[in-house]
């Protein structure tokens, strides 16, 4: 039996630097649905639910151990003169992945996708319906199997030297990909943890943000893995990913920033997407030798065919602008074998794949 009934999917140890006076008691938030700024909201009520992770005591203990490890590192990272260590680079990547998979919004997306699959197959009833806790358990299993999947990304810390703070949200661990969203070879495709051009973002405090990026595609100017930002537009470009990714609430430390948050949300609103997935359906058309030919059809036609393929495509929001600190690497490269695996980073090449992976220039068509 879990010892804590109220379980947080964005932990209080993560939110603490964004709380009032960094005391971990109250936080200021902006609700995007009501477009209302709420001052001094209790932190204990934010991003939590009763037995959100179920009643598994061992899972709860594992989560607490990771949060303690992050809290210990956080105190060092925000202290003056800190230098990013290899140990903390690995921890930040691991914590980012865990946080990316654990939120309520991530679990709700998994539930919606699961229901869409069963609707496509014509199966009704509650037998195969997924609940929040089941989605969370599934996410935790994915985490255990893939916790090093972003360990090859270059990690650095962005130090905010402007008057505009970094903000965070109820879904703060962002995965995006400038290459996929801008290059003709990637536009319209889905990307994931293994994709070439991957970018991960996690605000750590109002003045520090963790950035991970594919070093074979991008350049980020840094000194000892610190990159100072002095242009407010750069901070706004990084903050917009929280507006694009959040489910309901944006968190900010200073209540005087309420107007800034509201204006930034309105600027980002046209770029938010209401659906984060799309189903593509294909039904068997005919046999051609040893192969079966499938053709794309309207979803309403799927139930009228004996065999069908349902392909789930993740949709990704594209920001209004990218920070200038993230530039294209000269002679950057990616890997591709012409299959649905897509363009991947060198770490994720399948050595014996058929067809084999080949190296391509990142820039150009």
C-alpha positions, 0 to 999 in steps of 0.5 A: 500500500502506498504511504501517501494518498496525495501523489504529485505528477510534477513533484514539489521538489521540482516546483520549489525554485518557482515558488514564492520566496522559494519556500515551497509553500505557495506559487503563482499560476496562470490558468490558460483555460480561464486566462486568469492569474491566481496568486499564492496558490498552495503548492500541495494542491498543484499537479497532484491526485489521490493515488495518482501512481496507484497503491504500489509502495515500491513504485512510490519509493522508486519515485521518491528516491529519484526526486531526492537525487534531483533535489540534491543536485538542484541545490548544487546547480543553483548555487554560485560557481556551479560546474555541470558534471557528467553525473548531473548531466546523466541525472538531468536527462534521466529526470527529464525523461521521467518527468516527460512520461509521468504527467497527467497530460501524458497519461491522458494522451495515452488513454485517448490514443488507446480508446481510438485504437479500440474504436477503430477495431470496432471493439466496444465495452470497458474491457480494454479501456485504460484508466489514468493509473494504468497509463501511469504504470505503462509509462513507468515501465517505458521509463525503466526500459528506456532511461538512457535513451537521451543520454547521448544528447549534449546537455547544457545550462542556459543562464537567464541574464534578462528581466524576463524569468523562465516559467514552468508548467504542469507538463514542463519536460518538453520534447521538440525538434527544430530539424523535423519541424523545418527541414522538408525531409522531416515536415509532416513526420512524427519524431521521438526520443531517438530522432535526429535533431531532438531537443529537450527542455526543462526549466530548473528555476526562473534563471536556469533552464536545462537544454539537451540537443543533438550535437550532430545537428545543432550548435549552442555556444557555451562555456563550461556547459553554461550559455548566458542569455541577455536578449529577452526575445531568447527567453520568450522563445524558450518560454513559449514551449511551456505554453505550447506543451502545458495542459492547464497551468503556467507557474511563475514565481513573481506575481508582478509578471502576470501581465507578461505571462498573459501577453506571451500566452496570447502570442503563443495561442495561435501555435497551440494544437488541439489534437496531439495525434492523428489516426491513419487507416489502411485496409487490405486491397489485394494480394500481389505475390507474397505481399499484401497491398493496403490502401488508405481509407476514411476511418468510417470504412475501417469496420467494413473490412476484414483486415486493416492497419491503424497507424497512430501519428503524433502531432507536434506544435511548431513554435513561432520562433527558435532561440538564436542560441540554437544554430545549425551545425556546419556539416551536420548529419543525420542517419536514415535507412528509408523506412518508417523508423525515420531519421535517427541519431548515431546512437540509435542506428540498428547495425544489422538493419535491412536496408542499412542506415546511411549518413546524410547531411542535415542541411539541404533537401 
